[in-house]
Amino acid sequence: MRIAVLAILAGAVIYVVFSSLTMGKEKTIEMNENAPNFALTDLNGVKHVLDDYKGQGVFLNFWGTWCKPCEYEMPYIQSQYEKFKDKGVQVLAVNVNEANFVVNKFVKRHNLTFPVVIDRDNQVQHRYLIGALPATFLIDKNGKVIDYTTGSLTEEKIQKMMEKIQP
C-alpha cells in the first residue's frame, strides 16, 4: 500500500515539475496563417463572426475593464476607428469574460462605437493563446494574421497598424 501511495505522489510531483517547466512556452498563432474563426455577441445582441469580415482588415483587440493599459489605449483605438471604418478597417474588441453591466458601463464612459463582444467562456481567448492583456492581432483582408502585439498602444502605433491592414 505504501509503495502505491509513494508511486502516486511521485507521479504527481513529476507532473507538477513538467507542467511548470513547460508553462509559458505555449504555441503562438503563426503569422500569415488563417485567423481562428469565432462567433461572439456584442452588447446589443448582434452576432459577430470573424469570417464575415473577410475583405476588410480587422484590428482584433483582447481587453478587460480592470486592465489599466487596456483603458489607456481605448480612446486611441476609438479615434483611429473613426478614421479607418470607412476605409475597410474594422475593430473587434473582445472583452475577456466580464459581466455585461461592467463592460457596458466602461463602453459608455469611453464613448466606444466599435463592436465590443464578450468572450463568456474564454474559448476565443484560448484559441488565440492570449496571456497578458491587452493583446492585439492584425488580420488582413484575406483573414490572415499578419501581426500580433501585447501591451498598451499609442495612437500613432494604432494608426500605423490600421494602415497596415487597410485593403
Stockholm file with secondary structure:
# STOCKHOLM 1.0

chainA/1-167         MRIAVLAILAGAVIYVVFSSLTMGKEKTIEMNENAPNFALTDLNGVKHVLDDYKGQGVFLNFWGTWCKPCEYEMPYIQSQYEKFKDKGVQVLAVNVNEANFVVNKFVKRHNLTFPVVIDRDNQVQHRYLIGALPATFLIDKNGKVIDYTTGSLTEEKIQKMMEKIQP
#=GR chainA/1-167 SS CHHHHHHHHHHHHHHHHHHHHHTTCCCCCCTTSBCCCCEEEBTTSCEEEGGGGTTSEEEEEEECTTCHHHHHHHHHHHHHHHHHGGGTEEEEEEECSCCHHHHHHHHHHTTCCSCEEECTTSHHHHHTTCCSSSEEEEECTTSBEEEEEESCCCHHHHHHHHHHHCC
#=GC SS_cons         CHHHHHHHHHHHHHHHHHHHHHTTCCCCCCTTSBCCCCEEEBTTSCEEEGGGGTTSEEEEEEECTTCHHHHHHHHHHHHHHHHHGGGTEEEEEEECSCCHHHHHHHHHHTTCCSCEEECTTSHHHHHTTCCSSSEEEEECTTSBEEEEEESCCCHHHHHHHHHHHCC
//
